Amino acid sequence: MTSTTLPRKTHLRWWICLVVFFATTIIYSDRQFLSLLKSTLATEIHWTDTQFASVNSCFLGAYAFGLLFFGRFIDRVGVKIGYATTVFLWSLAALSHTLVTTVEGFMLARIFLGLSEAGNFPAAIKAIAQWFPRAERAFATALFNSGANVGAIVAPFLVAWLLRNGFTWHAPFLIAGVAGFIWVVIWRLFYSTPEKHRLVSSTELAWIRSDPVSPEENAPQVPWLSLFGFSQTWSFIVAKFLTDPVWFFLLFWLPDYFKKTRHLDIKSSWPHLMTIYGIVTVLSLLGGYFPGYLARRGWSVTRARKTGLFCYALLVLPILMVGTVGDWTAVLIIGLVGAAHQSWSANLFTTVSDMFPRNTIGSLIGMGSMAGAVGSMLFQYFCGHILDIYGADHAATGYSLLFAYAAFAYMIAFGLQHLLAPKFEPLNLHLR
């Protein structure tokens, strides 16, 4: 009697996604720490809203500058080395915060953090593109991107717990730095490309490579500057420039918003902040799943992706009402808006791999993320100046103006993106 052995099935790609998720969680928890400690640090360094905004802008400016070369660096050296390098440097930067006690010192620490963090999303998106077929990429991107929300959930609880138990403000940064070093070791031991990984099965590898192979995939490296000649490149850049500022505004200013307009400091507002990012985490996963579901129902990639992006843009509009409702209703609205942004962001990232070959993805993600960081840096300056102009007594009016920008940014971005990229289809970059 002849026995046959069925092909071994593995789901290694989802474990890869989980490791990327943890990197994003660690990094985004650190992004939250400074805004959560804003009032605590104010007793030591006496900073104004404009100075706090300047510290955030230093981070975002350095992040934008780092993206100039990190995307290309990852395309050249590969995801394994590139991702490990960025998280190692980022961990050192997180630890550097424990050594400073002045506004200028925090500016320098945030510059180091921004420069080193710039490789995270180019590396993460490239890893997802290597390990997932197009049908699963939006959901996989939403899954690892939800690490940003989980980090934002963990951070308020961690900071409040540490302060209540007598730890100084240095402790969160120390914890983040050590966690980053541990992640680098795990990544170096575990990650490889699908074709070289010893744990992937032939069945899973066939699924990962099930997309039709474009001639562009094996084409020579495309010159970086030539990518600017495609309107599809600008569709990603413009959308990131307009909408990334909303997410950074929520990350950096929500604790201050609750304190100044609702009289809730971090020891009281942490349940509200955790709830907001809990909502964001759950709903953004559904948002990442939605376009893939439509595609599996027979919709074209373009129709499915654009339907999702338009729906997410509509879901941001309720933020106009946030100043007129109670605390917990405001939490629900802000949570919905944050989830809409993260769903938008996950699908926006995926449009790059829909249109461009793998050997350009790191560069394009870097370019778009740089544009988002520049837009966010400019908006941070605007936030600080507006809130200082209106002062603590009229902070609600200042925040209403900032929420108004958030409400309409996505609809404007959607319209411009549609003009620049009417279809999300693979491009032949060598026709020009």
N, C-alpha and C positions, 0 to 999 in steps of 0.2 A: 504494500500500500504506500503510495507516494504522498508525502505531506508537503504542504505549501506554507510558507511563512508570509503572513500579511505584512505590508510595509508598516513600519513603526510610525505612529503619529506623534508629533510634538507640537507644542505651542510656545516655542522658545521666543518668538517675536514679542509676545506679550510680557515675558519676563524682561526682555530688553527695554520695552516701554516702561515697565515698572522702575527699573534702575534710573532711567532718564527722569521719571516722575520724582524720584527722591532727590535728585540733584536740584530740580526746579523748586521743590519744597524747601530745601535748606536755603537756597539763594533768596527766595522771596520772603522767608521769615526774617532774614537779615534786613531786607528792604524796609520792613515794617518797624523794626526796633527803634530807629531814630525818631519816627513820628510818634510812636507810643511813649517815648521818653522825653518828648519835647518839653512838657511842663516840668518834669523832674530836673532836666538839665538846665532849664531857665533859671533855677535858683543858684546855679553855679556860674553860668556864663552870661546870663541876662540878655539873651538874644531877642530881637524884634522879629515880627513875621517876615519882613523883608530879608533879614539875615538868615532866617531859617530857610526861606525860599532860595537864597543864594547858595546855601549848602547843598540843597537838593539839585539846584541847577549845575553845580560843580560835578555832582555825580552823573547827571544826565549828559552834560557836555563831554565828560571823559568817556562815558559809555558810547556816545556817538562817535568820538574819535577812535576808540578801540575797534568799533565795527568797520572802520575803513580798511583794516588789515586782517582782522580775525576771521572774517568769512573766507577770504582768499587763503589765509593760512591753513584753515581746516580743509579746504578743497585740495591743498597741496600735500599736507602731511597725513590726512585721513582723520576719521572720527576718533579712533582709539587714542592716538597721541594728542590730537587737538583738544578733545574734551577733557582729558586728564590734565593737560597743561592749564587750561582756563580755570578749572575748579581748584587746582593746587594754588595758583596765584590768588584766586579769590579768597581762599581760606586764610592766607597770609594777610590779605587786606582786611578781612573781618577781625582778625586778632589785633591789627594796628589801631583799631578804634579804642582799645583799652588803654592806650598810651597817651591820649590827648585830653586836654581840658579847656580848650579855647575854641572860638568860632573858626579861627584860621586852621587850627589843628584838625577840626572835623572836616573842613573843606579838603585838606590834603588827604585825609583818610578816605573820604568819599570819592575823590579823584582816583585813588588807587583801586577802590572797590569797583568803580565804573569801568575803568580800563580792563580789569581782569574779568569782569562779568560779561564782557561783550561777546565772548565766544559761546555762551550758553545756548542761545536759541539757534544760531547757525549750525552748531554741532548737533543739537537735539533734532532739528528738522531734517538734517542730512541723515542721521541715524534712522529716523522713521522712514525716510524715502528709501533707504537701503533694505529695510526689514519688512516693509508692508507694501502690498499692491495698492493701486490707486483707490479701489473700492473701500479700503479700510483706513486710509491715511487720515481722513478728517476726524474719525472717531479716535484713532490712536493719538493724533495731535491734541485733541480735546482732553484725552486721558492724561497725557504727561503735562499738558498745560494747566490741568486742574491742580497740579502741585503748587502753582502760584496761589490758588485759593486756600489749599490746605496749609501752606506756610502762613498765610494771612489769618487763618483760624488759630493755629498753634501760637503765633506770636503774642496776641493780646493775653491769652491765658498764661503763657510762660512768663511774660514780663510782670503781669499783676501778681502771680504767685511768688516770683523771686523778690519783688519789692516788699510784699507782705511778710516774707520770711527773713527779712534783714539783709538780703544780698544787695550789693551796690549795682549801679547801672552798667557796670563793666561785664557782669555775668552773662547776659544774653549773647554778647559778641564773642565771648570766650567759647561758649557752647557751640555756636554756629561754626567757628573756625575749626574746632576739633572734629565736628561732624563732617565737615568738608574733606578733611584729610582721610577720614575713614572711608568716605565714598570713593576717593581716588584709588585707594587700594582695591576695593571691590571691582571698580570699573576695569582696572588694568588686568585683573585676574579673569574676569568674566566675558568681556566684550571681544567680538571679532566680526568680520563680515559674514553674511549667511553662507557663502560658498566655502569658507574656511573654518566655520565653527564646528567643533567635533560633536556637539549635542543636537544639531539640527537634523531632522529626518529628510529623506528624499521627497516625501509627500509635502512637507511644509515648504521646502525649498522650491518645489514646483509651483506651489500656490503663490509664494512671494514673487516669483518671476513669471507670473501668469499674464501680465500685461503684454500687449503687442510690443515688440522691440522696435523702437524708432532708430533710424540710421544715425540720429544725433547722439545716441547713447555711446557709440564707439568713435565719435568724431573727435578731432583734436580739441585741446582746451581753447575755449573762446576768449579772446582778449577782453579784459575787464571793462575797458572803456567802451568797447563796441556794444555792450549790453544796454547802454544808455540810448542807443539808437532805436530801440523797440518801444512802441507805445505801451506794450504789455508790462515792460519793466516799470514805466511811470505809473501804471494803474496800481501797482503794489506800493510804490514809493508814496504817492499822493494819499492813498487811503491810510497808510501808517502814519504819515505826518499829521493828518487831521484827527485821527481817533485815538492814537496812543496817549495823547495828553489827558484824556478823560480817565484812563485807568490809573495813571500816575497821580492824578489829582485825588482820586479816591484813596489810593494807597497812602499818600503822604499827608492828606488834610482831614480825613474823616475823624480821627481822634480830636483834633482841634475844633472841628465843626460841632461835635457833640458837647465839648466842654464850653464853647463860647455861646452857642445858641440854645443848648438844652441843659447846661450846667451839670454835665456828667464828666468827671475826670476818669482817668484810665482804670482806677479801682472800682468805678461804678459802670463805666461804659463797655468794659470788656465783654459782657454777655451780648450786648448789642452788636459789637464788632464781630464776635465769633458767629453769631446768627447770620449776619450779612454774608460772610464768606462761606458759611455752611450752605446757604441758599445758592450762592454762586457756584459752589462745587457741584451740587446735584443737578441744577438746571443747565449748567454749561456742558455737562456730559450728554444730556439729552439734546442740546443744541448741536454738539459735535456729531451725534448719531443721525440727526434728522436728514441732512443732505445725502448721506450714504444710503439711508432708507429709501429716499426718493429715487436714487440712482438704481438701486436694486429692483425697484418697481417699474423700471423701464425708462425713466427720465434720462435725458442726456446729462453729462457732467455739467455743462453750462447751465442748463435750466435748473437742475437740482441745486447747484452752488449759489446761483443768483437768487433763487427763491429763498434759500436760507438767509443770505446776507440781507435781503430786503426785510424779511420778518424780524431779524435781530435789530435792524435800524429802527423799525417801528416800536419795538419794545423798550427803547431808551427814552422815548418821549415823555412817559409819566414822571420823569425826574423833575419836570417843571412844577409839579405839585408838592414836592417834598417839604417845602417850608411852611405849608399850610395844614399839615397833619400832625398827629401825635407821634410820640417817640417810636413805638413799635410799628405803626403804619409806615413811618419813614424808613424803618429797618427793612420792611418788606419791599418797598419801592426801590431802595438802593440795592438790595439784594438782586432784584429782578434786572436792574440796569447793569450791575456788575456781571451777571450771568449772560446777558445779551452781549456785552462787550467781549467776554471770553469766548463765546460761541462765534461771534464775528471774527475775532482774532484767529481762532483755530482754523476756520474756513478760509480766511484771507491768506494765512501761511500756506494752506494746501493749494491755493490757486497757482503758486509758484511751481510746484511739482506737476500740476496739471499742464502747464504751458512750456516749461523749460526742462532740458535734460539734467540728469543727476550731477554731471560734472560742473554745473553752474549754480547749483542750489545754494551752497554755502555763501557764495559771493552775492547772490541776489537777496538772500535773507539778511546778510550783513548790510547791504545798501538800504533796504527797506527799514530795517530796525534802526539804522543810523538816522534816517529821516524821521522816524517816530520819536527817537531820543531828542533830536533837535527841536521838533515841535513841542515836546514835553518840557524841555528846558526853557523855551520861550514862554510857555504857559505858566510855568512855575514862577517866573519873574512877575508875570501879570497877576497871579494869585496873591503873592506877597504884597505887591503895591496896592492892589484893590483892598485887601483886608486891613492894611495899615491906614489907608485913606479913610475907610469907614469906621475903624476902631472897634474896640470890644463892644461898645454900646449899640452899634449898628451892624454888627457882624452878620446878622441874618440877611440884610440887604446885599452886602458884599457877596455872600455865598449864593444868593439868588441869581446874581449876574453870572457867576461861575457855572451854576447848574444849567443856565440857559444855553451856554456854549455846548455843554455836554449833550443837551437834548437834540440839537440840530446837526451836530458834527457828522453823524453817521449817514443821514439822508443825503447831505451834500457829498460826502465821500462816495456813497453808492452811485450817485448820478455821474460823478466824474470818472469813477472806475469803469462804469458801463460804456462811457464814450471812448475810453482808452483801450479797453479790452472787451469788445462785444461778445467774444466767445472764449471759453477756457479750453483751448485745444493745443496739442503739441505743435511747437514752432520748428521750422527748419532754419536754424540760425545762420547757415552757410549759403543761403540764397542771396544774401546781400554782400 
